[in-house]
Structure formats: C-alpha cells, structure tokens
Amino acid sequence: MTVLKLSAWLMLFCGGLWAGGILLYAVDRTSIWRRMSIEQFSVDFRRSVYRADPMMPILSVLTCVASVVFAVERGSGAARVLGGTGAGLVLLVIVTTVSIAEPINSKFRRLPEGQIPEGAQRYRVLWRRFHTARTVVALAALGCLAAAASVLSRAS
C-alpha cells in the first residue's frame, strides 16, 4: 500500500469516527443537556467529557496528520487542495477546542462528581453554542476529505 493510499484510508477512517463522534454529541447529548436540571447536567456532562476527552483529540490529530500527508503526497490538483482544506478545518477545530471547550470541560472534570462549578449554567450555554459551530466545521472537514479521496480515486 502506498503512502498516499494509506494516508487516504487513515484520514477517512479516523476522520469519519471523529466527525461522527462530534455529530452524535450535537444530536443527542446537547439536546438532552438543555432539558436537564443543572445538577443532572453537571453529573452527565462530567461523565461524558471524561470518557470522550481521551479519544476525540487522538482521532482529530490522526485525521489532521493523515490529511496533511495525503495533501503533500498528492502533489497538485483538486485532491491536494481538498485534502489541505480538510486538514486546515480539522486543525481549526483542534485549536478552538483547546481554547474554548477544554477550559469548560476541565471545570467540570476537576470537581468531584455531583459538585456544580460556579457559572455552570453559563458554561452549558457557551459549550452548546460552541459545539454547534464545531459540528458544522467538523462535517465540512469530513466532506473535504471524502471529496479529496473521491477525486483521487477517479484520477487513478
């Protein structure tokens, strides 16, 4: 298997898992969290980010690296542009997650289960709004990566 094909496979596999995980939170958890009492939300949010936090960054970094390798190996053309754009969008999600979502996640994770951080209601709203935007960007990234692989397969 060539480096180009391996990177294409990795960017799609990891990217699909990553974007799918983000989408599931947008579709399922955020709507449930909106209706929960702040006490229930604090417990459920803490448990959710505790489980997802190790996995999602790993998938996003693997997706980004594989996408960059794909774009570099492709050399030129639409597949390279789409792969590079996808990598840039993934990187945008990584940077904004570290700067916006992670500080909120940490406020809940650091406390014992059941304890509500000060400003929890405000954090719930901010996190939900951020996550909606992050979901749109993650899906756009996956679309770019899928299009890049499609262009590559048509060219082969």
Phi and psi in radians as a Rosetta constraint file:
Dihedral C 1 N 2 CA 2 C 2 CIRCULARHARMONIC -1.338 0.35
Dihedral N 2 CA 2 C 2 N 3 CIRCULARHARMONIC 2.832 0.35
Dihedral C 2 N 3 CA 3 C 3 CIRCULARHARMONIC -1.042 0.35
Dihedral N 3 CA 3 C 3 N 4 CIRCULARHARMONIC -0.696 0.35
Dihedral C 3 N 4 CA 4 C 4 CIRCULARHARMONIC -1.076 0.35
Dihedral N 4 CA 4 C 4 N 5 CIRCULARHARMONIC -0.815 0.35
Dihedral C 4 N 5 CA 5 C 5 CIRCULARHARMONIC -1.203 0.35
Dihedral N 5 CA 5 C 5 N 6 CIRCULARHARMONIC -0.688 0.35
Dihedral C 5 N 6 CA 6 C 6 CIRCULARHARMONIC -1.118 0.35
Dihedral N 6 CA 6 C 6 N 7 CIRCULARHARMONIC -0.769 0.35
Dihedral C 6 N 7 CA 7 C 7 CIRCULARHARMONIC -1.146 0.35
Dihedral N 7 CA 7 C 7 N 8 CIRCULARHARMONIC -0.645 0.35
Dihedral C 7 N 8 CA 8 C 8 CIRCULARHARMONIC -1.093 0.35
Dihedral N 8 CA 8 C 8 N 9 CIRCULARHARMONIC -0.784 0.35
Dihedral C 8 N 9 CA 9 C 9 CIRCULARHARMONIC -1.087 0.35
Dihedral N 9 CA 9 C 9 N 10 CIRCULARHARMONIC -0.822 0.35
Dihedral C 9 N 10 CA 10 C 10 CIRCULARHARMONIC -1.112 0.35
Dihedral N 10 CA 10 C 10 N 11 CIRCULARHARMONIC -0.732 0.35
Dihedral C 10 N 11 CA 11 C 11 CIRCULARHARMONIC -1.145 0.35
Dihedral N 11 CA 11 C 11 N 12 CIRCULARHARMONIC -0.614 0.35
Dihedral C 11 N 12 CA 12 C 12 CIRCULARHARMONIC -1.355 0.35
Dihedral N 12 CA 12 C 12 N 13 CIRCULARHARMONIC -0.744 0.35
Dihedral C 12 N 13 CA 13 C 13 CIRCULARHARMONIC -1.149 0.35
Dihedral N 13 CA 13 C 13 N 14 CIRCULARHARMONIC -0.987 0.35
Dihedral C 13 N 14 CA 14 C 14 CIRCULARHARMONIC -1.158 0.35
Dihedral N 14 CA 14 C 14 N 15 CIRCULARHARMONIC -0.700 0.35
Dihedral C 14 N 15 CA 15 C 15 CIRCULARHARMONIC -1.105 0.35
Dihedral N 15 CA 15 C 15 N 16 CIRCULARHARMONIC -0.676 0.35
Dihedral C 15 N 16 CA 16 C 16 CIRCULARHARMONIC -1.150 0.35
Dihedral N 16 CA 16 C 16 N 17 CIRCULARHARMONIC -0.762 0.35
Dihedral C 16 N 17 CA 17 C 17 CIRCULARHARMONIC -1.105 0.35
Dihedral N 17 CA 17 C 17 N 18 CIRCULARHARMONIC -0.757 0.35
Dihedral C 17 N 18 CA 18 C 18 CIRCULARHARMONIC -1.126 0.35
Dihedral N 18 CA 18 C 18 N 19 CIRCULARHARMONIC -0.923 0.35
Dihedral C 18 N 19 CA 19 C 19 CIRCULARHARMONIC -1.139 0.35
Dihedral N 19 CA 19 C 19 N 20 CIRCULARHARMONIC -0.628 0.35
Dihedral C 19 N 20 CA 20 C 20 CIRCULARHARMONIC -1.116 0.35
Dihedral N 20 CA 20 C 20 N 21 CIRCULARHARMONIC -0.716 0.35
Dihedral C 20 N 21 CA 21 C 21 CIRCULARHARMONIC -1.094 0.35
Dihedral N 21 CA 21 C 21 N 22 CIRCULARHARMONIC -0.741 0.35
Dihedral C 21 N 22 CA 22 C 22 CIRCULARHARMONIC -1.116 0.35
Dihedral N 22 CA 22 C 22 N 23 CIRCULARHARMONIC -0.759 0.35
Dihedral C 22 N 23 CA 23 C 23 CIRCULARHARMONIC -1.104 0.35
Dihedral N 23 CA 23 C 23 N 24 CIRCULARHARMONIC -0.703 0.35
Dihedral C 23 N 24 CA 24 C 24 CIRCULARHARMONIC -1.061 0.35
Dihedral N 24 CA 24 C 24 N 25 CIRCULARHARMONIC -0.719 0.35
Dihedral C 24 N 25 CA 25 C 25 CIRCULARHARMONIC -1.083 0.35
Dihedral N 25 CA 25 C 25 N 26 CIRCULARHARMONIC -0.717 0.35
Dihedral C 25 N 26 CA 26 C 26 CIRCULARHARMONIC -1.146 0.35
Dihedral N 26 CA 26 C 26 N 27 CIRCULARHARMONIC -0.695 0.35
Dihedral C 26 N 27 CA 27 C 27 CIRCULARHARMONIC -1.407 0.35
Dihedral N 27 CA 27 C 27 N 28 CIRCULARHARMONIC -0.711 0.35
Dihedral C 27 N 28 CA 28 C 28 CIRCULARHARMONIC -1.731 0.35
Dihedral N 28 CA 28 C 28 N 29 CIRCULARHARMONIC -1.138 0.35
Dihedral C 28 N 29 CA 29 C 29 CIRCULARHARMONIC -1.162 0.35
Dihedral N 29 CA 29 C 29 N 30 CIRCULARHARMONIC -0.790 0.35
Dihedral C 29 N 30 CA 30 C 30 CIRCULARHARMONIC -1.110 0.35
Dihedral N 30 CA 30 C 30 N 31 CIRCULARHARMONIC -0.630 0.35
Dihedral C 30 N 31 CA 31 C 31 CIRCULARHARMONIC -1.231 0.35
Dihedral N 31 CA 31 C 31 N 32 CIRCULARHARMONIC -0.623 0.35
Dihedral C 31 N 32 CA 32 C 32 CIRCULARHARMONIC -1.216 0.35
Dihedral N 32 CA 32 C 32 N 33 CIRCULARHARMONIC -0.767 0.35
Dihedral C 32 N 33 CA 33 C 33 CIRCULARHARMONIC -1.069 0.35
Dihedral N 33 CA 33 C 33 N 34 CIRCULARHARMONIC -0.585 0.35
Dihedral C 33 N 34 CA 34 C 34 CIRCULARHARMONIC -1.080 0.35
Dihedral N 34 CA 34 C 34 N 35 CIRCULARHARMONIC -0.578 0.35
Dihedral C 34 N 35 CA 35 C 35 CIRCULARHARMONIC -1.600 0.35
Dihedral N 35 CA 35 C 35 N 36 CIRCULARHARMONIC -0.204 0.35
Dihedral C 35 N 36 CA 36 C 36 CIRCULARHARMONIC -1.356 0.35
Dihedral N 36 CA 36 C 36 N 37 CIRCULARHARMONIC 2.698 0.35
Dihedral C 36 N 37 CA 37 C 37 CIRCULARHARMONIC -1.149 0.35
Dihedral N 37 CA 37 C 37 N 38 CIRCULARHARMONIC 2.787 0.35
Dihedral C 37 N 38 CA 38 C 38 CIRCULARHARMONIC -1.100 0.35
Dihedral N 38 CA 38 C 38 N 39 CIRCULARHARMONIC -0.534 0.35
Dihedral C 38 N 39 CA 39 C 39 CIRCULARHARMONIC -1.166 0.35
Dihedral N 39 CA 39 C 39 N 40 CIRCULARHARMONIC -0.827 0.35
Dihedral C 39 N 40 CA 40 C 40 CIRCULARHARMONIC -1.128 0.35
Dihedral N 40 CA 40 C 40 N 41 CIRCULARHARMONIC -0.744 0.35
Dihedral C 40 N 41 CA 41 C 41 CIRCULARHARMONIC -1.013 0.35
Dihedral N 41 CA 41 C 41 N 42 CIRCULARHARMONIC -0.804 0.35
Dihedral C 41 N 42 CA 42 C 42 CIRCULARHARMONIC -1.020 0.35
Dihedral N 42 CA 42 C 42 N 43 CIRCULARHARMONIC -0.733 0.35
Dihedral C 42 N 43 CA 43 C 43 CIRCULARHARMONIC -1.217 0.35
Dihedral N 43 CA 43 C 43 N 44 CIRCULARHARMONIC -0.861 0.35
Dihedral C 43 N 44 CA 44 C 44 CIRCULARHARMONIC -1.171 0.35
Dihedral N 44 CA 44 C 44 N 45 CIRCULARHARMONIC -0.717 0.35
Dihedral C 44 N 45 CA 45 C 45 CIRCULARHARMONIC -1.098 0.35
Dihedral N 45 CA 45 C 45 N 46 CIRCULARHARMONIC -0.801 0.35
Dihedral C 45 N 46 CA 46 C 46 CIRCULARHARMONIC -1.024 0.35
Dihedral N 46 CA 46 C 46 N 47 CIRCULARHARMONIC -0.790 0.35
Dihedral C 46 N 47 CA 47 C 47 CIRCULARHARMONIC -1.120 0.35
Dihedral N 47 CA 47 C 47 N 48 CIRCULARHARMONIC -0.724 0.35
Dihedral C 47 N 48 CA 48 C 48 CIRCULARHARMONIC -1.147 0.35
Dihedral N 48 CA 48 C 48 N 49 CIRCULARHARMONIC -0.860 0.35
Dihedral C 48 N 49 CA 49 C 49 CIRCULARHARMONIC -1.242 0.35
Dihedral N 49 CA 49 C 49 N 50 CIRCULARHARMONIC -0.473 0.35
Dihedral C 49 N 50 CA 50 C 50 CIRCULARHARMONIC -1.098 0.35
Dihedral N 50 CA 50 C 50 N 51 CIRCULARHARMONIC -0.688 0.35
Dihedral C 50 N 51 CA 51 C 51 CIRCULARHARMONIC -1.387 0.35
Dihedral N 51 CA 51 C 51 N 52 CIRCULARHARMONIC -0.694 0.35
Dihedral C 51 N 52 CA 52 C 52 CIRCULARHARMONIC -1.451 0.35
Dihedral N 52 CA 52 C 52 N 53 CIRCULARHARMONIC -0.495 0.35
Dihedral C 52 N 53 CA 53 C 53 CIRCULARHARMONIC -0.981 0.35
Dihedral N 53 CA 53 C 53 N 54 CIRCULARHARMONIC -0.691 0.35
Dihedral C 53 N 54 CA 54 C 54 CIRCULARHARMONIC -1.240 0.35
Dihedral N 54 CA 54 C 54 N 55 CIRCULARHARMONIC -0.600 0.35
Dihedral C 54 N 55 CA 55 C 55 CIRCULARHARMONIC -1.397 0.35
Dihedral N 55 CA 55 C 55 N 56 CIRCULARHARMONIC -0.802 0.35
Dihedral C 55 N 56 CA 56 C 56 CIRCULARHARMONIC -1.108 0.35
Dihedral N 56 CA 56 C 56 N 57 CIRCULARHARMONIC -0.755 0.35
Dihedral C 56 N 57 CA 57 C 57 CIRCULARHARMONIC -1.100 0.35
Dihedral N 57 CA 57 C 57 N 58 CIRCULARHARMONIC -0.648 0.35
Dihedral C 57 N 58 CA 58 C 58 CIRCULARHARMONIC -1.093 0.35
Dihedral N 58 CA 58 C 58 N 59 CIRCULARHARMONIC -0.817 0.35
Dihedral C 58 N 59 CA 59 C 59 CIRCULARHARMONIC -1.115 0.35
Dihedral N 59 CA 59 C 59 N 60 CIRCULARHARMONIC -0.697 0.35
Dihedral C 59 N 60 CA 60 C 60 CIRCULARHARMONIC -1.179 0.35
Dihedral N 60 CA 60 C 60 N 61 CIRCULARHARMONIC -0.710 0.35
Dihedral C 60 N 61 CA 61 C 61 CIRCULARHARMONIC -1.179 0.35
Dihedral N 61 CA 61 C 61 N 62 CIRCULARHARMONIC -0.753 0.35
Dihedral C 61 N 62 CA 62 C 62 CIRCULARHARMONIC -1.051 0.35
Dihedral N 62 CA 62 C 62 N 63 CIRCULARHARMONIC -0.723 0.35
Dihedral C 62 N 63 CA 63 C 63 CIRCULARHARMONIC -1.097 0.35
Dihedral N 63 CA 63 C 63 N 64 CIRCULARHARMONIC -0.797 0.35
Dihedral C 63 N 64 CA 64 C 64 CIRCULARHARMONIC -1.114 0.35
Dihedral N 64 CA 64 C 64 N 65 CIRCULARHARMONIC -0.825 0.35
Dihedral C 64 N 65 CA 65 C 65 CIRCULARHARMONIC -1.105 0.35
Dihedral N 65 CA 65 C 65 N 66 CIRCULARHARMONIC -0.815 0.35
Dihedral C 65 N 66 CA 66 C 66 CIRCULARHARMONIC -1.091 0.35
Dihedral N 66 CA 66 C 66 N 67 CIRCULARHARMONIC -0.628 0.35
Dihedral C 66 N 67 CA 67 C 67 CIRCULARHARMONIC -1.197 0.35
Dihedral N 67 CA 67 C 67 N 68 CIRCULARHARMONIC -0.691 0.35
Dihedral C 67 N 68 CA 68 C 68 CIRCULARHARMONIC -1.138 0.35
Dihedral N 68 CA 68 C 68 N 69 CIRCULARHARMONIC -0.791 0.35
Dihedral C 68 N 69 CA 69 C 69 CIRCULARHARMONIC -1.052 0.35
Dihedral N 69 CA 69 C 69 N 70 CIRCULARHARMONIC -0.766 0.35
Dihedral C 69 N 70 CA 70 C 70 CIRCULARHARMONIC -1.004 0.35
Dihedral N 70 CA 70 C 70 N 71 CIRCULARHARMONIC -0.868 0.35
Dihedral C 70 N 71 CA 71 C 71 CIRCULARHARMONIC -1.089 0.35
Dihedral N 71 CA 71 C 71 N 72 CIRCULARHARMONIC -0.720 0.35
Dihedral C 71 N 72 CA 72 C 72 CIRCULARHARMONIC -1.201 0.35
Dihedral N 72 CA 72 C 72 N 73 CIRCULARHARMONIC -0.762 0.35
Dihedral C 72 N 73 CA 73 C 73 CIRCULARHARMONIC -1.180 0.35
Dihedral N 73 CA 73 C 73 N 74 CIRCULARHARMONIC -0.507 0.35
Dihedral C 73 N 74 CA 74 C 74 CIRCULARHARMONIC -1.189 0.35
Dihedral N 74 CA 74 C 74 N 75 CIRCULARHARMONIC -0.565 0.35
Dihedral C 74 N 75 CA 75 C 75 CIRCULARHARMONIC 1.569 0.35
Dihedral N 75 CA 75 C 75 N 76 CIRCULARHARMONIC -1.097 0.35
Dihedral C 75 N 76 CA 76 C 76 CIRCULARHARMONIC -2.766 0.35
Dihedral N 76 CA 76 C 76 N 77 CIRCULARHARMONIC 3.023 0.35
Dihedral C 76 N 77 CA 77 C 77 CIRCULARHARMONIC 1.676 0.35
Dihedral N 77 CA 77 C 77 N 78 CIRCULARHARMONIC -3.068 0.35
Dihedral C 77 N 78 CA 78 C 78 CIRCULARHARMONIC -1.098 0.35
Dihedral N 78 CA 78 C 78 N 79 CIRCULARHARMONIC -0.680 0.35
Dihedral C 78 N 79 CA 79 C 79 CIRCULARHARMONIC -1.071 0.35
Dihedral N 79 CA 79 C 79 N 80 CIRCULARHARMONIC -0.703 0.35
Dihedral C 79 N 80 CA 80 C 80 CIRCULARHARMONIC -1.144 0.35
Dihedral N 80 CA 80 C 80 N 81 CIRCULARHARMONIC -0.794 0.35
Dihedral C 80 N 81 CA 81 C 81 CIRCULARHARMONIC -1.092 0.35
Dihedral N 81 CA 81 C 81 N 82 CIRCULARHARMONIC -0.798 0.35
Dihedral C 81 N 82 CA 82 C 82 CIRCULARHARMONIC -1.144 0.35
Dihedral N 82 CA 82 C 82 N 83 CIRCULARHARMONIC -0.723 0.35
Dihedral C 82 N 83 CA 83 C 83 CIRCULARHARMONIC -1.114 0.35
Dihedral N 83 CA 83 C 83 N 84 CIRCULARHARMONIC -0.749 0.35
Dihedral C 83 N 84 CA 84 C 84 CIRCULARHARMONIC -1.157 0.35
Dihedral N 84 CA 84 C 84 N 85 CIRCULARHARMONIC -0.681 0.35
Dihedral C 84 N 85 CA 85 C 85 CIRCULARHARMONIC -1.132 0.35
Dihedral N 85 CA 85 C 85 N 86 CIRCULARHARMONIC -0.764 0.35
Dihedral C 85 N 86 CA 86 C 86 CIRCULARHARMONIC -1.038 0.35
Dihedral N 86 CA 86 C 86 N 87 CIRCULARHARMONIC -0.759 0.35
Dihedral C 86 N 87 CA 87 C 87 CIRCULARHARMONIC -1.083 0.35
Dihedral N 87 CA 87 C 87 N 88 CIRCULARHARMONIC -0.733 0.35
Dihedral C 87 N 88 CA 88 C 88 CIRCULARHARMONIC -1.095 0.35
Dihedral N 88 CA 88 C 88 N 89 CIRCULARHARMONIC -0.694 0.35
Dihedral C 88 N 89 CA 89 C 89 CIRCULARHARMONIC -1.190 0.35
Dihedral N 89 CA 89 C 89 N 90 CIRCULARHARMONIC -0.692 0.35
Dihedral C 89 N 90 CA 90 C 90 CIRCULARHARMONIC -1.089 0.35
Dihedral N 90 CA 90 C 90 N 91 CIRCULARHARMONIC -0.771 0.35
Dihedral C 90 N 91 CA 91 C 91 CIRCULARHARMONIC -1.081 0.35
Dihedral N 91 CA 91 C 91 N 92 CIRCULARHARMONIC -0.680 0.35
Dihedral C 91 N 92 CA 92 C 92 CIRCULARHARMONIC -1.027 0.35
Dihedral N 92 CA 92 C 92 N 93 CIRCULARHARMONIC -0.771 0.35
Dihedral C 92 N 93 CA 93 C 93 CIRCULARHARMONIC -1.116 0.35
Dihedral N 93 CA 93 C 93 N 94 CIRCULARHARMONIC -0.737 0.35
Dihedral C 93 N 94 CA 94 C 94 CIRCULARHARMONIC -1.052 0.35
Dihedral N 94 CA 94 C 94 N 95 CIRCULARHARMONIC -0.870 0.35
Dihedral C 94 N 95 CA 95 C 95 CIRCULARHARMONIC -1.123 0.35
Dihedral N 95 CA 95 C 95 N 96 CIRCULARHARMONIC -0.791 0.35
Dihedral C 95 N 96 CA 96 C 96 CIRCULARHARMONIC -1.232 0.35
Dihedral N 96 CA 96 C 96 N 97 CIRCULARHARMONIC -0.546 0.35
Dihedral C 96 N 97 CA 97 C 97 CIRCULARHARMONIC -1.138 0.35
Dihedral N 97 CA 97 C 97 N 98 CIRCULARHARMONIC -0.780 0.35
Dihedral C 97 N 98 CA 98 C 98 CIRCULARHARMONIC -1.115 0.35
Dihedral N 98 CA 98 C 98 N 99 CIRCULARHARMONIC -0.650 0.35
Dihedral C 98 N 99 CA 99 C 99 CIRCULARHARMONIC -1.543 0.35
Dihedral N 99 CA 99 C 99 N 100 CIRCULARHARMONIC -0.436 0.35
Dihedral C 99 N 100 CA 100 C 100 CIRCULARHARMONIC -1.947 0.35
Dihedral N 100 CA 100 C 100 N 101 CIRCULARHARMONIC -0.982 0.35
Dihedral C 100 N 101 CA 101 C 101 CIRCULARHARMONIC -1.336 0.35
Dihedral N 101 CA 101 C 101 N 102 CIRCULARHARMONIC -0.732 0.35
Dihedral C 101 N 102 CA 102 C 102 CIRCULARHARMONIC -1.055 0.35
Dihedral N 102 CA 102 C 102 N 103 CIRCULARHARMONIC -0.723 0.35
Dihedral C 102 N 103 CA 103 C 103 CIRCULARHARMONIC -1.055 0.35
Dihedral N 103 CA 103 C 103 N 104 CIRCULARHARMONIC -0.617 0.35
Dihedral C 103 N 104 CA 104 C 104 CIRCULARHARMONIC -1.209 0.35
Dihedral N 104 CA 104 C 104 N 105 CIRCULARHARMONIC -0.837 0.35
Dihedral C 104 N 105 CA 105 C 105 CIRCULARHARMONIC -0.956 0.35
Dihedral N 105 CA 105 C 105 N 106 CIRCULARHARMONIC -0.744 0.35
Dihedral C 105 N 106 CA 106 C 106 CIRCULARHARMONIC -1.125 0.35
Dihedral N 106 CA 106 C 106 N 107 CIRCULARHARMONIC -0.599 0.35
Dihedral C 106 N 107 CA 107 C 107 CIRCULARHARMONIC -1.065 0.35
Dihedral N 107 CA 107 C 107 N 108 CIRCULARHARMONIC -0.633 0.35
Dihedral C 107 N 108 CA 108 C 108 CIRCULARHARMONIC -1.434 0.35
Dihedral N 108 CA 108 C 108 N 109 CIRCULARHARMONIC -0.705 0.35
Dihedral C 108 N 109 CA 109 C 109 CIRCULARHARMONIC -1.155 0.35
Dihedral N 109 CA 109 C 109 N 110 CIRCULARHARMONIC -0.606 0.35
Dihedral C 109 N 110 CA 110 C 110 CIRCULARHARMONIC -1.220 0.35
Dihedral N 110 CA 110 C 110 N 111 CIRCULARHARMONIC -0.437 0.35
Dihedral C 110 N 111 CA 111 C 111 CIRCULARHARMONIC -1.534 0.35
Dihedral N 111 CA 111 C 111 N 112 CIRCULARHARMONIC 2.699 0.35
Dihedral C 111 N 112 CA 112 C 112 CIRCULARHARMONIC -1.112 0.35
Dihedral N 112 CA 112 C 112 N 113 CIRCULARHARMONIC 2.606 0.35
Dihedral C 112 N 113 CA 113 C 113 CIRCULARHARMONIC -0.974 0.35
Dihedral N 113 CA 113 C 113 N 114 CIRCULARHARMONIC 2.355 0.35
Dihedral C 113 N 114 CA 114 C 114 CIRCULARHARMONIC 1.685 0.35
Dihedral N 114 CA 114 C 114 N 115 CIRCULARHARMONIC -0.334 0.35
Dihedral C 114 N 115 CA 115 C 115 CIRCULARHARMONIC -1.469 0.35
Dihedral N 115 CA 115 C 115 N 116 CIRCULARHARMONIC 2.380 0.35
Dihedral C 115 N 116 CA 116 C 116 CIRCULARHARMONIC -1.782 0.35
Dihedral N 116 CA 116 C 116 N 117 CIRCULARHARMONIC 2.172 0.35
Dihedral C 116 N 117 CA 117 C 117 CIRCULARHARMONIC -1.207 0.35
Dihedral N 117 CA 117 C 117 N 118 CIRCULARHARMONIC 2.642 0.35
Dihedral C 117 N 118 CA 118 C 118 CIRCULARHARMONIC -1.090 0.35
Dihedral N 118 CA 118 C 118 N 119 CIRCULARHARMONIC 2.325 0.35
Dihedral C 118 N 119 CA 119 C 119 CIRCULARHARMONIC 1.439 0.35
Dihedral N 119 CA 119 C 119 N 120 CIRCULARHARMONIC 0.330 0.35
Dihedral C 119 N 120 CA 120 C 120 CIRCULARHARMONIC -1.012 0.35
Dihedral N 120 CA 120 C 120 N 121 CIRCULARHARMONIC -0.690 0.35
Dihedral C 120 N 121 CA 121 C 121 CIRCULARHARMONIC -1.096 0.35
Dihedral N 121 CA 121 C 121 N 122 CIRCULARHARMONIC -0.768 0.35
Dihedral C 121 N 122 CA 122 C 122 CIRCULARHARMONIC -1.131 0.35
Dihedral N 122 CA 122 C 122 N 123 CIRCULARHARMONIC -0.706 0.35
Dihedral C 122 N 123 CA 123 C 123 CIRCULARHARMONIC -1.119 0.35
Dihedral N 123 CA 123 C 123 N 124 CIRCULARHARMONIC -0.656 0.35
Dihedral C 123 N 124 CA 124 C 124 CIRCULARHARMONIC -1.066 0.35
Dihedral N 124 CA 124 C 124 N 125 CIRCULARHARMONIC -0.801 0.35
Dihedral C 124 N 125 CA 125 C 125 CIRCULARHARMONIC -1.150 0.35
Dihedral N 125 CA 125 C 125 N 126 CIRCULARHARMONIC -0.814 0.35
Dihedral C 125 N 126 CA 126 C 126 CIRCULARHARMONIC -1.071 0.35
Dihedral N 126 CA 126 C 126 N 127 CIRCULARHARMONIC -0.788 0.35
Dihedral C 126 N 127 CA 127 C 127 CIRCULARHARMONIC -1.103 0.35
Dihedral N 127 CA 127 C 127 N 128 CIRCULARHARMONIC -0.755 0.35
Dihedral C 127 N 128 CA 128 C 128 CIRCULARHARMONIC -1.104 0.35
Dihedral N 128 CA 128 C 128 N 129 CIRCULARHARMONIC -0.767 0.35
Dihedral C 128 N 129 CA 129 C 129 CIRCULARHARMONIC -1.129 0.35
Dihedral N 129 CA 129 C 129 N 130 CIRCULARHARMONIC -0.777 0.35
Dihedral C 129 N 130 CA 130 C 130 CIRCULARHARMONIC -1.069 0.35
Dihedral N 130 CA 130 C 130 N 131 CIRCULARHARMONIC -0.762 0.35
Dihedral C 130 N 131 CA 131 C 131 CIRCULARHARMONIC -1.139 0.35
Dihedral N 131 CA 131 C 131 N 132 CIRCULARHARMONIC -0.596 0.35
Dihedral C 131 N 132 CA 132 C 132 CIRCULARHARMONIC -1.066 0.35
Dihedral N 132 CA 132 C 132 N 133 CIRCULARHARMONIC -0.818 0.35
Dihedral C 132 N 133 CA 133 C 133 CIRCULARHARMONIC -1.137 0.35
Dihedral N 133 CA 133 C 133 N 134 CIRCULARHARMONIC -0.721 0.35
Dihedral C 133 N 134 CA 134 C 134 CIRCULARHARMONIC -1.091 0.35
Dihedral N 134 CA 134 C 134 N 135 CIRCULARHARMONIC -0.644 0.35
Dihedral C 134 N 135 CA 135 C 135 CIRCULARHARMONIC -1.114 0.35
Dihedral N 135 CA 135 C 135 N 136 CIRCULARHARMONIC -0.772 0.35
Dihedral C 135 N 136 CA 136 C 136 CIRCULARHARMONIC -1.057 0.35
Dihedral N 136 CA 136 C 136 N 137 CIRCULARHARMONIC -0.778 0.35
Dihedral C 136 N 137 CA 137 C 137 CIRCULARHARMONIC -1.180 0.35
Dihedral N 137 CA 137 C 137 N 138 CIRCULARHARMONIC -0.715 0.35
Dihedral C 137 N 138 CA 138 C 138 CIRCULARHARMONIC -1.106 0.35
Dihedral N 138 CA 138 C 138 N 139 CIRCULARHARMONIC -0.717 0.35
Dihedral C 138 N 139 CA 139 C 139 CIRCULARHARMONIC -1.207 0.35
Dihedral N 139 CA 139 C 139 N 140 CIRCULARHARMONIC -0.624 0.35
Dihedral C 139 N 140 CA 140 C 140 CIRCULARHARMONIC -1.119 0.35
Dihedral N 140 CA 140 C 140 N 141 CIRCULARHARMONIC -0.701 0.35
Dihedral C 140 N 141 CA 141 C 141 CIRCULARHARMONIC -1.071 0.35
Dihedral N 141 CA 141 C 141 N 142 CIRCULARHARMONIC -0.834 0.35
Dihedral C 141 N 142 CA 142 C 142 CIRCULARHARMONIC -1.091 0.35
Dihedral N 142 CA 142 C 142 N 143 CIRCULARHARMONIC -0.673 0.35
Dihedral C 142 N 143 CA 143 C 143 CIRCULARHARMONIC -1.066 0.35
Dihedral N 143 CA 143 C 143 N 144 CIRCULARHARMONIC -0.743 0.35
Dihedral C 143 N 144 CA 144 C 144 CIRCULARHARMONIC -1.098 0.35
Dihedral N 144 CA 144 C 144 N 145 CIRCULARHARMONIC -0.751 0.35
Dihedral C 144 N 145 CA 145 C 145 CIRCULARHARMONIC -1.177 0.35
Dihedral N 145 CA 145 C 145 N 146 CIRCULARHARMONIC -0.699 0.35
Dihedral C 145 N 146 CA 146 C 146 CIRCULARHARMONIC -1.145 0.35
Dihedral N 146 CA 146 C 146 N 147 CIRCULARHARMONIC -0.716 0.35
Dihedral C 146 N 147 CA 147 C 147 CIRCULARHARMONIC -1.118 0.35
Dihedral N 147 CA 147 C 147 N 148 CIRCULARHARMONIC -0.679 0.35
Dihedral C 147 N 148 CA 148 C 148 CIRCULARHARMONIC -1.077 0.35
Dihedral N 148 CA 148 C 148 N 149 CIRCULARHARMONIC -0.794 0.35
Dihedral C 148 N 149 CA 149 C 149 CIRCULARHARMONIC -1.152 0.35
Dihedral N 149 CA 149 C 149 N 150 CIRCULARHARMONIC -0.623 0.35
Dihedral C 149 N 150 CA 150 C 150 CIRCULARHARMONIC -1.153 0.35
Dihedral N 150 CA 150 C 150 N 151 CIRCULARHARMONIC -0.779 0.35
Dihedral C 150 N 151 CA 151 C 151 CIRCULARHARMONIC -1.057 0.35
Dihedral N 151 CA 151 C 151 N 152 CIRCULARHARMONIC -0.732 0.35
Dihedral C 151 N 152 CA 152 C 152 CIRCULARHARMONIC -1.088 0.35
Dihedral N 152 CA 152 C 152 N 153 CIRCULARHARMONIC -0.769 0.35
Dihedral C 152 N 153 CA 153 C 153 CIRCULARHARMONIC -1.175 0.35
Dihedral N 153 CA 153 C 153 N 154 CIRCULARHARMONIC -0.585 0.35
Dihedral C 153 N 154 CA 154 C 154 CIRCULARHARMONIC -1.228 0.35
Dihedral N 154 CA 154 C 154 N 155 CIRCULARHARMONIC -0.546 0.35
Dihedral C 154 N 155 CA 155 C 155 CIRCULARHARMONIC -1.355 0.35
Dihedral N 155 CA 155 C 155 N 156 CIRCULARHARMONIC -0.366 0.35
